[in-house]
C-alpha cells in the first residue's frame, strides 16, 4: 500500500510548482485530478522536446494524474468544482492571489463546504506587499531570493540553470500538505496553507548562502563561505573533477597527491588568514597543476589519498552510472501517445521498497467523463455540460 492511498487531490496549475507537488503526491498513492482550461490546457504541455503534442517536461511533472477539462469562466463550471470539493481531501493551485476568489473557489468558501479540506495556495511573492500580484517565474524568484547572488562569483550574479525555485516550492508544498493531513488525523479539521516561491527559495538558500548575513552583533567573526571553499570545478587535460577537501588534513593529502604540498609552506598561504586573503592566487596555482593530468589520472591519485572527489559527468554518463542501477533509480514506462519513456523513480523508500512509477501523464481532458461518473454526476448532465462547453 502506498502512503497516500485513499487521498484525493484537485490540482489547478500552470507550469511547475503545483504540478510537481501534486505529481509527488500521486507517486505516493494519492488520486490526483488535474483540472485544466478548455482550450490548450496547461501551457507546460507544449514546451521543449515532445511527441504526439505532449512535452517531456509536462510528462515528467504530471504522471499518475487524471485530467479533466472544465470551463471555470462559466458559473456552471465553478459550481461543478464546488460539488466535487465535497469529496476531496486536498485542493492545490498556483494562481495569483485573488484569482480563485473571483472564480468562487476561494479557500473560505470551499472549506465551508468541506471543513476537512486542506487548501494550499501557492503564489510568487505572497498575498500582500508591493509584489503581491506580480508575475513570478523561476528566474525572477532566483533574482529576488538571492540565488543569483549566491551562485555568482566576484559580485557578478549567475543563475542556477534549472527550475530550482519552482521545484523547491513544490517540495515545500508537498511537505506542508502532508503535515496538514497529519493534523487533520488528530483534529478532524482541514486548514488553509499559503506558500510563496520567494519564501521557499530564500528558506532553501539561506543556511549556507547567507552565512555572512546571519549574525547581527558587531563582535562576530566573519569567515569564508562554505560554498567558496567546496564548490570548485577543476579542469584536467580532458575533462573536469570536483574535490571536497573540507579539512586541513584533506587539503594536505590533495596537494600531496598532485605534488603541490610545498604551497602550504609559501608565506602567501601558510596560515588560514593568509590563505583566505590569497585564495584566488592559491586556486590558480593548484588549477594549473591539475591541467598536467588526465581526469582518470587525477581520480586515481585522489582516491589513493582518500580525498573525496568525483568526475563531472555529462547527462549520458549520469544515466549510465552503475550506482543508479544499484539504487533502482531509473525506470522505463510506456506512454500511449509518447511511446517509451525514461523516468526517475520517487526517491524515498517506504519499508525498504521503491515506489514504482505511476501511470503516464494524461492527455488533455482524457478523464473528464470518467471522473465525473465516479463523482456520481449523471450521464445526462455530463452530455448536457459537454454540449454547453462547460466540460470537454
N, C-alpha and C positions, 0 to 999 in steps of 0.2 A: 504494500500500500504506500502510495506517495504521500508526503506530509500534508499537502493542501487538498487532498481529495475531499469532495463534498462542499468546497467553497466555490461560489460563482462570482465572477468579476465582470462588470461592464466597463469597457475602456473606450474613451473618446480621445483620440490622439492624432496629431500630425507630427511626423518626424520621430525623434528618438526617445525622449525621456519617458513618457508614459508607456509607449510601445514596448521598450526594452524591459521596463519594470514588470509589465503585465506578462511579457514572454517568460521571464524568470518564474513568475507565479504559475504559469501554465506548465513549465517544465517540472515544477514541484507538485503538480497534480490538480491545480485549480482549473475550473472550466472558465475560459476567458472568451467573452463575446465582444468583438471589436465592432463598434458602431461607426460606420463610415458615411461620408456625404454621398449624395445620389450620383453626381456626375463622374468625377475622376477618383474619388476615394482619397485615401492617404497619399499625399504627393510623393512620399518616400517610395512608392511603388515604381517610380519611373526614373530614379536617379542611379546612374552608373551601369555596370555590367548587368545585362538582363537576358531573359529568354522567355518567349511567349508573353511579353508585355509585363513581366514581373521582375523587379531588380533583385540582385543577390543581397543588397542592403536591406530591402524590405523583408526578404525571406529569412535573413539572419535575425531580425528583430521581431518577427511575428509568427514563428512556428508554434504549433499547438493551439491555435485560436480558431474560433468561428467568426465569420464576417457577415454582418447584416448591413443593408443599406436603408437608411431612414432619413426622410426629409425633415430636418429639425426646424426649418423655416416655417413649416406649417404647424398649426396648433394641434392637428390630429397626430402628427409625428411626435410632438412633445408629449402628448397625452399617452401615446403608446409606450414611450420610455418610462413614464411615471407608473404605468401599470406593471412593467417588468421589474421596476425597482423593488416592489413589494417582496420579491423572491430572490433578491440579490444581496450578497454579503459586502462587496467592495465596489465602489464607484470611483474611477480614477480618470482624470483629464489633465491636459496641459494647455488649455485655452487661456487667453489673457484674463486678468481679473475683471469680473463683471459680465463676461460673455454668457456664462451658464445661467446667471440670474435673469438676463434678458430672454433666455430660452425657457424660462420657468423650470429650470433644472438645477437651481442653486442648492447649496448644502442644507440650509434650514428647511426649505420646502420638502426636499426628498427625505430628510431624516425625520420629519414629522410624519411622513407616510410610513417609514420603516425605521423605528428607533434603534434597531440593531445594525443599521447601515454604517459602514466605515467609508467616509467620503474624503478622498485625497485629491487636493487641488495643487497642481504644480504650475508655478509661474517663473518668469525670467528673473525678476528683481524683487518680488514680494507685492503685497496688496497695496501698500501705502508708499509715500515718498515721491520724489521727482521723477523716478524711473519706473514707477508702478505699472504704467501702461506702455512702456517702451518695448519695441520688438527685441526678442532675445534669440540669438543663435550662438552656437558654441564658441566661435572666435570672439564674439562680443563679450561673453561671460569670462573667457580666459583673460581678456584685457582688463576687465573690471575687478576680477578676483585675485589678481596678482600672479597668475600662472605665467603670463608672458614675461613679467619681471623676473620670476624665479628661473625660468628656462633660459633666458638670455645671458649673455656674458658681457662684461665691461660696460654695463649700463645700456646695452643695446637689446631691446626686447626680442623675444622669439616665441613662436607658437609650438605647443605640443601638436604634432601632425596626426592627431586622432581626435575624435569627438569626446574628449575626456570629461568635460563638464556635463555634457549630455548624459554620458554613461554613469558617472559618479552620482548624478542626481537620480538616475534610475535605481541604482543600488540603494541609495538612501531612502527613496520612496518605498522600495520593496521591504526594507528592514523596518521602516516606520509602520507600514501597513500590518506586517506580521506581529509587531508589538501591540498594535491596536486590537488585533484578533485575540491575543493573549489576555488583554484587559477585558475584552468582551466576554471571554470564557468565565471570568471571575465576577463580572458585574451584570452581564446580560445586555449591556448598552454599548452601542457603537459610538463613534466620535468623528469630529472633523479634523483633518490634517492639512496644514498649509506647509508648503515647501518651495523655496525659491532656488533656482540654479545658482544664483550669486552666493547664497549662504552655503549651499552644498559644496561649491567649488572652493570657497575660502576655508571652510572647515577641513576640507581634504588637503589643501596645500599648506595650511598654517603651521603644523608641528615642526617641520624642518625648513620650509621655505621662508618663514617669518621668525627664525631663531633670534635674529638681531632686532626684532621689533616686539619682543615679548616682555622683557624685563624693563620696568619703568623707573626704578630707583637709579639715581645718578652714580652710585658707587658700584654698579655691576661691572663685570669684566667682559668686554666683547671678545669674540673669538671667531675663527673662520667657520663658514657654513659647512655643514656636513656634505652638502651637495658639491661644494667646490673641492673637497678632499677625495670623494669617492667616484664621482661621475666624470671619468676622463676616458675618452676614446683614444687609443694609442695605435697609430698606424704601423704596419710592418711592411716588409718588402712586397707582400702580395695580398694584404688584407688589413684586418684590424682586430685588436683584442681589447678587452676591458679588464682592469685589475682592481680588486677591492682589498687593498692592504691597509686596514684600518688601525693598526697598532705600530708602534716603533719597531717592534721585532719583525713584523711582516714587511715593513718598509725596507729594513736592512736586508732581509732574505731576498726581496725582489731586486734590490740593487746588486747584491752578490751574484744573483742568477744571470745578470746581463753584464757583469764586470764593471759596475759603476759605483761600487761601495766607497770609493775614495771621495765621492761628492760630500758625504756627511762629515768629512774632516775639513772640507773647504770652509773658510771663515764666513763665506756668504750664507752657509746653510747649517752651521754646526751648533745651532740652538733652535728651539722651537720658534722663538720670536723671529730670529733671522731667516729661518726657512719660510715662515709665513710672509715676511716682508719681501722676500725674493722668490716667491713661489713660482711666478711665471718663468723666470730665468731657469730655475731648477727643472721645471717641467720641460722646457725646451731642450735642455741637455739630455734628459732621460729620453725624450721622444726621438732625438737623433740617434741614440744608441739602439732603440728598437728597430729603426729602419735598416739596421745591418742584418736583421734576421728575418726568416720567413715566419708566417703565423704558426706553422707546425713546430718549428724550432723553439719559438718563444713559449708556446703552450707546454712543450715538453720540459723546458728549463724551469718554468714557474711551478708546474705541478711537482717536479722533483724537489723544489724548495718549499713545498707546502704553502704556496701563495694562492689564495682564491683568484681565479681568472676564468675567462671564457672567450671563445672565438665569437665575433659578432656575425651572427648568421643572417643570411638573406631569407626571404619568405619561403622558398622551396626547401632550404636547409632546415628551417624551423619545423616544417611539417614532416620532414623525413627523419628527425632525430629519434633515436631508439627510446629515449625516456618517455616520450609521448605514447609510444606503443606500450611500454611497461605500465603507464598510468591509465591506459584505456581512455585517452583523452579525446580521440577523434573518431567520428562515426561517419557513415555514408547512408543517406536516405534517398528514396526515390520520390520525386515530386511529380504529380500527374501532368503538370504543364512544363516545368523547368527541367525535368529529367533527373539524372543522377547528381546529387549534391553532397559536398563535404560539409560536415557540421562539427562544431566543438561542443562536447557534452557539458552539462551543468557541472561546475567544478566541485560542489560539495557532495560528499558521500554520506549516505544515511545507512546505518547498520553495516558499514563497510562496503556498501554496494553503490555503483554509479547509477544515476537515474538515466534511463535510456531516453534518447531524443523523442519528443512527442511528435504528433503528425505534422506534415509540412504546412507552410504558411498558406492561408486561404486565398482563393480568387476573390475579386471584389463582389461582395454580396452573395457569396457562394451558399451561405447557410440561412438566408433570410427566412424563407418559408419553413424550413426545418426547425429553427429556433422558435419562431412564433407558435408553431404547433406544440412544441414542447412546453411552452408557457400557456397552453390551453387557449390560444386565440383561435376562434372559429375559422374554418376553411372559407366560408362565405365572406367573412370580414377581411381575410388575407387577400382574397381575389379583388374585393372592392378597393382596398387600400392600394393594391398594385395598379389598378386601372386609374386611380386618382393621383398617382405619382407620389404617394406617401411612403411606400416602400418599394424595393425592387430586388 
